[in-house]
Amino acid sequence: MDALIVFLLVMVMVSVISARNLLSPFLALIGAAIVYGALTGLGAEIPALITGGAGAVFALLGIPIYCGALIAQVMRRCGSIERVTEDLIGMLHRPAAVSGIAGYLFSIPCMCCITAFVILAPVIEHLEDTLAGRKNLYYIGAYGSVLSFVLLYPLPVSYAVLTTLTLPAFSAVQYLAVVLPVSALLLLGILLVAARKEEEPAIPSGAEQTGAAPAGRLKSWAPILVPLILLMAGNILPPVHVFSSISIALLAGAAVALLLADHPARVHAFDRGTRNAGVIMFDLCGAGALGSVIAASPLVDTISAAVNGGVPVLLVPFAIAALFQTAQGSRVVTAIAASSLLAGTTIPLQVPAIPLVLMIAAGALVISYVTDPYFWLLKRTSGDPLATVVRKFTIPLALTGLALAAVAIALAAFV
């Protein structure tokens, strides 16, 4: 059977299974890998491709995801979230700005936008007195968390793309020089739209008291800043190049967080963090398995033929990522699977590194709908009908994805 037709059928299958919660994401992705491999004639190669793909993802993301889960649990248990939020309130004074920027920042140590939102949601309840106001803040916080999670290096989306494709010309410093101002402008745009819709009140008195005593600033900010500082130093200063590895930098961040925490917080972090990291890693390993099988199939030749036939090469990564995102909802799965597929083509050699990464990131944003677990988390948290979640979450992210694609096209034209 034609590989492209099988690919589309398998994506539909994953979408239905995900939307109806018939299987866990890990089992759905492994099952999709088996079905796809069987229908495209891979036969006896399938088990080795599945285990190889899953193992490659574990080697790639196992340490970062585990360290991020530990950091998130320490910050949550020790009152660090309250301190960071209180500091943001002191600087910004506006609920929407606090919510959006906190969501943007919390994704960094959590290494997961959904975990960042779960941590942020109780804080938001203390930023706004009215139910309608709180609902708007939920969406703004969610937008901020997704924006940093998808764009910033070395969070899992960009890190997975870069490591899977092994782009030789990539510079982390140059990449961040592009995405930091772009993401800041996109977040500012959302905040300006929120401010125009209604006269936003200042944060009510006492809002900074979120229910837990805020920790000290060193304990609160160190787990966020230490990995970032080490990564920047590792990429700039040759003597400390070892810290250019996300695994080493996040190990240092987790060590700092655990050393600054008390014993009960450390025990809690090891218990809850290990469980959370395990669930995430199983799903990502399933994505690696599916990506490995797809990359070994004739679909690579189909894509290459399409490019040779006149399809603009820069649009191919965007379209593939958008298709994966629509089918299964996980942005990291999209990054891994799309990159695995593209690695077997000549596209990474034809497209400059930064525009290529931005195109995959853009595709991972355009369809965040019923297969996206974040979509349902927001629906449950806000209590809004499905159409409202689409209007306030799916559409803004889709517009952001299109804007990023436009930025990538512009960059590619000048490189």
FENSULFEN-V546879 format. One record per pair of residues at least 12 apart in sequence whose C-alpha atoms are under 10 Angstrom apart, sorted by the first residue. I is the first residue (numbers start at 1). J is the second residue. Records with the same first field share a line. If there is no record, write none. Layout:
I=J  J
This chain:
1=38  39  40  41
2=39  40  298  299  302
3=36  37  39  40  41  294  297  298  299  300  301  302
4=40  297  298  299  300  302  303
5=40  299
6=35  36  37  38  39  40  299
7=32  35  36  37  39  40  294  299  323  324
8=36  323  324  327
9=32  35  36
10=29  31  32  33  35  36  39  327
11=29  32  36  323  324  325  326  327  328
12=323  326  327  328
13=28  29  31  32  35  327  328
14=28  29  31  32  324  326  327  328  329  371
15=28  324  325  326  327  328  329  370  371  372
16=327  328  370  371
17=29  327  328  371
18=327  328  329  370  371  372  373
19=327  328  329  369  370  371  372  373  376
20=370  371
21=371
24=279  282  283
25=279  280  282  283  284  286  287  328  329  330
26=279  280  281  282  283  284  285  286  287  289
27=282  283  286
28=283  286  287  290  328
29=283  284  285  286  287  288  289  290  291  328  333
30=50  51  54  283  285  286  287  288  289  290  293
31=286  289  290
32=286  287  289  290  293
33=46  47  49  50  286  287  288  289  290  291  292  293  294
34=46  47  49  50  289  290  293
35=290
36=290  293  294  297
37=49  50  290  292  293  294  296  297
38=293
40=293  294  296  297  298  299
41=297  298
42=293  294  296  297  298
45=293  296
46=289  290  292  293  296
47=289  293
48=289  292  293
49=288  289  290  291  292  293  294  295  296
50=285  286  287  288  289  290  291  292  293
51=285  286  288  289  292  293
52=285  288  289  292  293
53=285  286  287  288  289  290  291  292  293  295  336  337  340
54=281  282  283  284  285  286  287  288  289  290  291  292
55=285  286  288  289
56=164  285  288  289  292
57=160  163  164  281  282  284  285  286  287  288  289  336
58=281  282  284  285  288
59=285
60=156  159  160  163  164  246  247
61=155  156  159  160  246  247  281  284  285
62=247  277  278  280  281  282  284  285
63=246  247  248  250  251  277  281
64=109  110  111  154  155  156  245  246  247  248  249  250  251  254  277
65=109  110  111  112  155  156  247  250  273  274  276  277  278  280  281
66=110  111  247  250  251  254  270  273  274  275  276  277  278  280  281
67=109  110  111  247  248  249  250  251  252  253  254  255  257  273  274  277
68=107  108  109  110  111  112  115  155  223  224  250  251  253  254  273  276  277
69=109  110  111  112  115  254  269  270  272  273  274  275  276  277  278  280
70=109  110  251  253  254  255  257  258  266  268  269  270  271  272  273  274  276  277
71=109  110  111  223  224  250  251  253  254  255  256  257  258  266  269  270  273
72=106  107  108  109  110  111  112  115  116  119  223  224  254  257  269  272  273
73=110  115  119  257  258  265  266  268  269  270  271  272  273  274  276
74=219  220  223  254  257  258  260  261  262  264  265  266  267  268  269  270  272  273
75=106  109  110  119  215  219  220  221  223  224  257  258  261  265  269
76=119  120  212  220  265  269
77=212  215  261  262  264  265  266  268  269
78=212  213  214  215  216  219  220  257  260  261  262  264  265  266
79=210  211  212  213  214  215  216  219  220
80=212  213  214  215  216  217  218  219  220  221  222  223
81=102  106  119  120  123  210  212  213  214  215  220  221
82=119  120  122  123  208  209  210  211  212  213  214  215  216  220
83=208  209  210  212  213  214  215  216  217  218  219  220  221
84=102  105  106  214  215  216  217  220  221
85=98  99  101  102  106  120  123  124  208  209  210  214
86=98  123  207  208  209  210  214
87=208  217
88=101  102  208
89=102  127  202  203  207  208
90=203  208
92=202  203
93=127  201  202  203  204
94=127  128  191  195  200  201  202  203  204
95=124  126  127  128  133  134  136  137  140  191  200  201  202  203  204  207
96=124  127  128  133  134  136  137  138  139  140  141  190  191  192  194  195  200  201  202  203
97=137  140  141  144  187  188  190  191  192  194  195
98=123  124  127  137  140  141  191  203
99=117  120  121  123  124  127  134  136  137  138  139  140  141  142  143  144  145  191
100=137  138  139  140  141  142  143  144  145  147  187  188  190  191
101=140  141  143  144  145  148  184  187  188  191
102=116  117  120  123  124  140  141  142  144  145
103=115  116  117  118  119  120  121  138  139  140  141  142  143  144  145  146  147  148  149
104=116  117  140  141  142  143  144  145  146  147  148  149  152  183  184  187
105=144  145  148  149  224
106=119  120  141  144  145  148  149  224
107=119  142  144  145  146  147  148  149  150  152  155  224
108=145  148  149  152  153  154  155  156  223  224  225  227  228
109=155  221  223  224  225  226  227  228  250  253  254
110=149  155  223  224
111=148  149  154  155  156  157  250
112=145  146  148  149  150  155  156  157  280  331  332
113=141  142  143  144  145  146  147  148  149  150  155  331  374
114=142  145  146  149  373  374  375  377  378
115=145  276  374
116=141  142  144  145  146  149
117=138  139  141  142  143  144  145  146  374  377  378
118=142  377  378  381
120=138  141  142  145
121=134  137  138  141  142  378  381
122=210  211
123=207  208  209  210  211
124=136  137  138  141  207  210
125=137  138  207  210
126=203  204  205  206  207  208  209  210  211
127=202  203  204  205  206  207  208  209  210
128=200  201  202  203  204  207
129=201  203  204  207
131=382
132=382
133=198  200  201
134=382
135=378  379  381  382  383  384  392
136=194  382  392
137=194  382
138=378  381  382  392  393
139=378  379  382  389  392  393  396
140=187  190  191  194  392  393
142=374  375  378  393
143=186  187  190  392  393  394  396  397  400
144=183  184  186  187  188  190  191
146=331  365  374  397
147=183  184  186  187  361  365  397  400  401
148=179  180  183  184  187
149=331  332  361
150=183  331  332  335  358  360  361  362  364  365
151=175  176  178  179  180  182  183  357  358  360  361  362  404
152=172  175  176  179  180  183
153=172  173  175  176  179  180  228  231  246
154=172  176  227  228  231  244  245  246  247  249  250
155=246  332
156=246  331  332  333  335  336
157=330  331  332  333  334  335  336  357  360  361  364
158=332  335  336  357  358  360  361
159=246  332  335  336  357
160=332  333  334  335  336  337  339  340
161=332  334  335  336  337  338  339  340  342  343  356  357  358  360  361
162=335  336  339  353  354  356  357
163=336  339
164=335  336  337  338  339  340  341  342  343
165=336  338  339  340  341  342  343  344  348  349  353  357
166=339  343  348  353
167=343  348  349  352  353  354  356  357
168=348  349  353
169=349  352  353  354
170=352  353  354  357
171=235  353  354
172=231  232  235  236  244  354
173=231  232  235  236
174=354
175=353  354  355  357  358
176=232  354
178=354  358  407  411
179=354  358  404  407
182=403  404  407
183=400  404
186=400  403  404
187=400
190=396  400
215=261
218=257  260
219=256  257  258  259  260  261
220=257  260  261
221=257
222=253  254  256  257  260
223=250  252  253  254  255  256  257  258  260
224=250  253  254  257
225=253
226=249  250  252  253  254  256  257
227=243  244  245  246  247  248  249  250  251  252  253  254  256
228=243  244  246  249  250  253
229=243  249  253
230=242  243  244  245  246  248  249  250  252  253
231=243  244  245  246  247  248  249  250
232=244  249
234=246  249
258=270
283=330  332  333
284=330  332  333  334  336  337
285=333  336
286=333  337
287=328  330  332  333  334  335  336  337  338  340
288=332  333  334  335  336  337  340
289=336  337  340
290=333  336  337  340  341
291=333  334  335  336  337  338  339  340  341  342
292=336  337  339  340  341
293=337  340  341
294=337  338  340  341  344
295=337  338  339  340  341  342  343  344  345
296=340  341  344
297=341  344
299=341  344  345
300=341  342  343  344  345  346
301=344  345
302=345
303=316  320  341  342  344  345  346  347
304=316  342  344  345  346  347
307=346  347
313=346  347  348  350  351
314=347  348  350  351  352  355  356  359  360  405  408  409  412
315=356  359  360  363  405  409
316=342  347  356  359  360  363
317=338  339  341  342  347  348  351  356  357  358  359  360  361  362  363
318=338  356  357  358  359  360  361  362  363  364  365  366  401  402  405
319=338  359  360  362  363  364  366
320=334  335  337  338  339  341  342  359  360  363  364
321=333  334  335  336  337  338  339  359  360  361  362  363  364  365  366  367
322=334  338  359  360  361  362  363  364  365  366  367  368  401
323=338  363  364  366  367
324=336  337  338  363  364  367
325=337  338  363  364  365  366  367  368  369  371  372
326=363  364  365  366  367  368  369  370  371  372
327=367  368  369  370  371  372
328=368  369  370  371  372  373
329=364  365  367  368  369  370  371  372  373  374  375
330=364  368  371  372  373  374
331=360  361  363  364  365  368  372
332=361  364
333=364
334=360  361  363  364  365
335=357  360  361  363  364
338=360  363  364
339=356  357  360
351=412  415
352=408  411  412  413  415
353=412  415
354=408  411  412  415
355=404  405  406  407  408  409  410  411  412  413  415
356=405  408  409  411  412
357=408
358=401  404  405  406  407  408  409  411
359=401  402  404  405  406  407  408  409
360=401  404  405  408
361=401  404  405
362=397  398  399  400  401  402  403  404  405  406  407  408
363=398  400  401  402  404  405
364=397  398  401
365=394  395  396  397  398  399  400  401  402  404
366=394  395  396  397  398  399  400  401  402
367=390  394  395  397  398  399  401
368=390  393  394  395  396  397  398
369=386  389  390  393  394  395
370=386  390  394
372=394
374=393
375=389  390  393  394
376=389
378=393
379=393
